[in-house]
């Protein structure tokens, strides 16, 4: 019998593998809301075939001795486990699925490190328990997720709605890659074209050095501690907002508006909690991969950090703040840079056994904690695929993502737009914030997002 092919862990995968923690699993959660029902057997068949059409997702961590120089992925022809599950429907099914997405990472030892849960009848349940869902929490504690009343109304158009929950082990894969696989599954299931829409046409940008940037030598601000919860793990809040307006021909993008909104939200939060003003640095993933069937599957984004000096974060100077932010994000995106910087490439070179390099990586991560960015804003942008599952199930009308929120950041902001609405997910470490804190941050975000339209 031929041994399965193996590939070494890329830099991002290896660093994540070194720093795994049971208390706060490195999961990415994606939830897709469909108006109609799905057939179990057809969906299992379609999703399994989609995995085979993107074979890089069919992988597991290869076993090896402690003194090996590299971790390796072992590619498989078929899934090792049943990937698609249908939990029993019920009043708390939606909340419980979100909780599992935060607390239970698919194991790296079984191919693929992805789980798809299908919650049937979820929209009807949301519509019938709106008052219970508002102000509740995911990830332990008091249960539930806050959804605004208009989202509940949209979601309760029929009694056969379905929510797809994709839970991804972020050591192996990222959200955009798995969304590509889900789009393929939707096309196989419903027979409708799920090709990616053409990206916005923008003039080519010449790489340029960032100008007028605050220094990166000083440790950035941390998100001020709120009222931590006693249990470990992440909390999550999702909500739906109007897309921010911007004047035609504006020199900034919606992503720049979201970046400014995130910075103003955290600056306001920190002022309220008596934190001394410090520069903010917000990590922004940049994804240059194609969105068609040739999209490389794995962890394919590179990270850049957008800085803000305290004196720049003045809502009264919004036009200038948006203009300055746009110049910085364009400059940072245009510069070639390794995914995690040059230091990570050195750490993951096979100069010593992985067990030794893992200990060094964890020690350096702890030492560098004060210089870790303030937060992460991951803006997926307009969901590029229709995510159309055919006549009965229909096309997705809401899509949420959330990224891991381990300390020292302790808070991540993830946004996507679908069906003309902005879908916002706030995810936080329960060692830093409570659900009430998350709800207040959501309200601040909504307020400052509206102020970016004032120009």
N, C-alpha and C positions, 0 to 999 in steps of 0.2 A: 504494500500500500504506500502510495506517494505521500510524503509529509506535506502538510499545508505550507504554502509560501509564507515567508515572514518579512516584515519591514521594521526597521528600527523606529522607536518613538521619535517623532519630531520634537523640536525644542519645547514648544508649548505643552505638549502632552507630558514630556518628562518632568518639567518643573511642577506641573499640577500633580503628577503621580508622587513626587517627593513630598508634597505638602498636604496630602489627604488628611482630613479630620472627620472622625465619626460624628462629632457633635453638630457640625454644620456641613452636610454633604455638598459637594460641588455639582449641583444639578442645574440644568436649564429647563425651565417649564414653558411649554407652549400650549395654549388652549385655543381651539378653533370652534366657533359656534355656527352650526348649520340649522336652517329652519325646519328640516324634515328628518325622517327616520333613515337608518342604515340597516342593511341586511348583514347579519353576522358572518355567514359563510362567504359571501361575496367580498366583504371588506377584508377578511383574513387573506383570501386568495389575492386580492389586489395589492395589499400592503406587502405580502411576502414576495410577489413578483416585482414590486418596486424596489425592494431591497436587493434583489438579484440584478436589477438593471443599474444599480449604483453599488457595485460589489465592494467598494472600499468601506462601506458601512458594516459589512459582515466581517467583524473582527473581534478577537478576544486577546487578552494579554497572555503571551506565551509563558509557560513555566520556565524557571531557570534557577541555577544556584545563586547563593548570596553574593558570590564573587564575580558574577557576570559584569561585563563592562557596559552593557546597554539593556534597557527594556526593549522588548520586541512585540509587535502586533502579529498575531497569527490570523491569516485570512481564511475564512471558511466558505464552502459552497452554499450552505444552507444555515438558517438560524439554529442555534443550539436549544433554544427555549421558545415557547409560545409567546410571541411579542404582543399580540393583540388580545386584550381581555375586555369583558363586558361585566363590570361590577353590577350587583343588584340595584335597580332603580329605587329611589326613595327620597325622602325629604332632605336628608343630609348627604346625598350621593355626590353632589357637586363640591361641597365643602370638603368631604373626605378625600376626593380625588386630588384637590389642590394640596391638602395636607400631605398626602403621599408624595406628591411631586417635590415637596420641600424636604421631606424627611427620609425618603427611601430612594437612594441612587441605584439604578440598574448596575449589577456587578460587572466589573471589567473582565471577569473570568469566563463569562458566557457571551457568545455572539448572538446578536449585536448588543452593545451597551445602551439600548433604547427600549422604552416601554410605551405602548399606545393603549390608553384606556378610553373606552367609549361609554359615556354616560348618557343613557337614553332618557327622553322625557324631561331633560334638565330645564328647559326653558319654561315649561308649564310649572315645574316646582318653584323656579325663581319667582314667577309672577304671583304664585299663591302665597309666598312667604316673604314678600318684600320687606315688611317691617322687621322680620327676624334677621334678614340678611344685612340690613343697614346697620353699620357700626360693629359688625362682628369681625372675627380675625381668623386667618389660616395659620397653621404651623404649631398648633398646640394652644393651650389656654382656653379662651372663651369661644373658639370655633367660628367659622363663617368668613365671608368677604363682603365688603361694602360695594354695592352697585347702585348707581344713581337710578332714580325712578324712570328716566326715559330709556335707559338701557334695559330695565326690566320690562317695560312696555314693548320695546322692540323684540325682546327675547320671547315674549309670551304670545306671539302671533298665532301659534297653533299648539296642539297638545303633543305633537310628535317630534319636537326639536331634539337635537343631539349636540353634545359637546365632546370634541376629541381632545384628549390630554396626551401630549407627547412629553415624556420625561427623559432627559438626556444626561448621561454621565459626561460632564464637561471636560473630564480628563481626556476623552476620546473625540468628542464632536462638539460643534456649536449649533446655535439655533438656525441660522440661514441655511446651512447644509441639510439639516433634517427637514426644514420646510420644503426644500427642493424635492426630497424623497416623498414627502406627503403630497405634494402637487402631482408627482408621477402616479401615486396611488389613486388620487382622485380621478385622474384621467383614465386609468385602467378600470376603475370602478364604474364611472358614469358615462364614459365614452365621449366626454366633452373635452375640448382643447384647453389644456391648462398651461399653455406656454406663457413664459414671462412677458410682461409688457415691456416695451422699449424704454430704456432709462431716459430721464430728462436730457435734452441736448444742451450741453454747455460748451463754451469755447475751450479749446485746450489750454491747460495751465502750464506755464514754464516753472520748473522747480525754483524756489526762491527761499532764501533764509528768512526765518521769522524776524520781524522788526518790531520795535517798540513793545517788547515783552518783559514782564516782571522777571526778576532773577529766579532761577530754580534752585539756588543754593540754600535758601532758607527753608526749614520744614514748613509744609503748608498747614492750613487750618484743618482741624478734625471736626466732624459733625459733633456738636455738643451733646453730651449725655442727657437723655430725657429721664424716663422712669423705667429702668430695665425690668425685664420679667425674670422670675426665678429659674425658669426652665431654659435649657439651651436651645439652639436652633435658630431658624429664620421665621419671621413673620411676613405676611404678604397682604397688600391691598391693591385691588384693581378697580379702575373706574374708566368711564367713557366721557370724553369732552369734545366740544366743537374744535375743528381744525383752526389754528390761528390764521387770521387774514394778514395779508401783506400787500402793499401797493404794487401795482404792475411795474415791472422793471426795477424793483428794489434791489440794492446791491448785496442783500443777504438772503439766506434760505430759511425754510422752516426749521432746519436743523440748528441754524444760528439762533433763532428765536427760542428753541428748546434749551440750548446751551445757556443763554442769558437767563432764561426762566429758572433753570436749575441753580445757577450761581446766586441769583437774587433770593431764591427760596432758602438756601442754606445760610446765606449771610443774615437774613432776617431771623431765622431760627437761632443762630448763634448769638445774635444781639439779645434776643429775648431771654437766653439762658446765661447771660453775663460773660460770654467768652470774649477774650481780648481779640480785636480785629487782626487777622493774619491773611496773607495771600491765599487764595483758593487755587487748587489745581484739579481739573476735572478730566478724568480719563475718557477718551472717546475711541471706540473701535472703528477701524476703517477697513472696509471689505471691498477689494478690487476684483473679486472673482466674477466670471460670467454667471448669469442666472439661468442659462439653458441647461440641457441635459449633460453638457460637458463640464458642469461646475465641479471642481475638486471637492471631495467630501472629506471632512476632518475639521480641525481648528484652523480656519483660514484667515482670520482677521489679524491686523496689526494694531497696536495700541499707540496712540499719541496723547499728550497731556496739554490741555488748554489752560493757561494761567490767567488769573485775574488779581490785580492789586486791590486792596480794600477800598481805596478812594475811587476806583473806577466803577464800583457797583452802586451807582446812583440812578434810581428809576427816573428822576427828573431829567437826566441826560440820555434818555433811551435811544434817540437816533444815533448819537455818537457811540454809545455802547454797542449797539447792533453792528454798526459799520466796523468798529475795531475788532469785534469778535469774528466777523466774516473774514477780515484780512488774516487773522491768526489761524482760523480753521483751514482756510485755503492753503496758506503757506505750509502748515504742518502736514496736511494731507499730501501735498505735492512732493515732499522730501522723502527719498527712499530711506527706509530704516528697517532693521530686523524686527520680527514680530514683538519680541520682548526686550529689545535693546541688545547691545553688544555683550554685556556682562553675562546674560543668560546663555548665549552661545558658548562662552568659555566654560560655564558651569556644567553644561551638558556634553562637553567633549569627553570621549571615553578614555581619560587619562588615569582613572581609578575605578574600582568596582562601584556599582550603582549604590550600594549600601553606604559607602563612605561619602559619595557625592550627595546623597540624600541628606545625611546628617549636616554636611556643610551648607547645603542649600537652605535647610530649615533654620540654621543658626544665622545665616546672612539675612534671611527674610525677617527674623525677629529684630536683628540689629537695624535693618533699614525701615522698620515700621514707622518711625517718625517722619520719614520722607515719602511714605506712600501717599498717593493722591487723595484728595478729600473725598471724592466719590466717583462713581462711574455713571456716565450717561450713554446708554446704548440705544441709538435711534435707528430702528430697522427701516424707517421711512415708509413709503407706500408699499404695502405688501405686493410683491411683483406678480403673484400668480392669482388667477381667479378663485382657486380652491373650490372648483365646481364639481360636485359629486353626482351630478345627473338630475333628472327630472324630479324624483321623489325627495332626495336629501337636499338638493339645492346648492346654492353658492354661499360661501362664508360671509356673514355680515358683521362678525367681530373676531379679532385675533389679538390675543395678549401673549407677550413674552415676559419672562423675568430671569435675571441673571443672579448668580450667587452673591451673597452680601456678608461675607466674613469680615471680622475685625482684621486690621485696624480701620478699614473704611467703614464698615458697618451699615452702609446704605447704598443701594443701587437704584437707578431710575431707568426704566426701559419703556420705549414708546414705539408704536407702530400705527399706521393709518390704514383703515379698511372701510369700505362703504361710506367714504366721505366723513369719517369720524376719527378722532385721535384716541387710541387705546393706551392708557397709562398704567404701568405697574410699578408700585413702590415696594421694595423688598428690603428688609432690615435684619440686622442681628438682634436677637432678643436680649443679648448682653448690653445693648446700647439703648434700645427704644422699645416702647410698648405699642399696642394697637392705637391707643389714644394719641400717642405721638405721631404715628403714621397718618392718622386722619387729619391732624393739624397740618402736617407737611403737605398732604394732598390739597388742603384748602389754600395754603400759601402758594403752591404751584399753580393752581387754577387762577388765583388772583394775579400773579405776576405774568402768567401766559397771556392774560387779557391785556395787561399793560404794554406788552410788546406790540400790540395792534395800534397803539395810540399814535404812531407815526403816520 
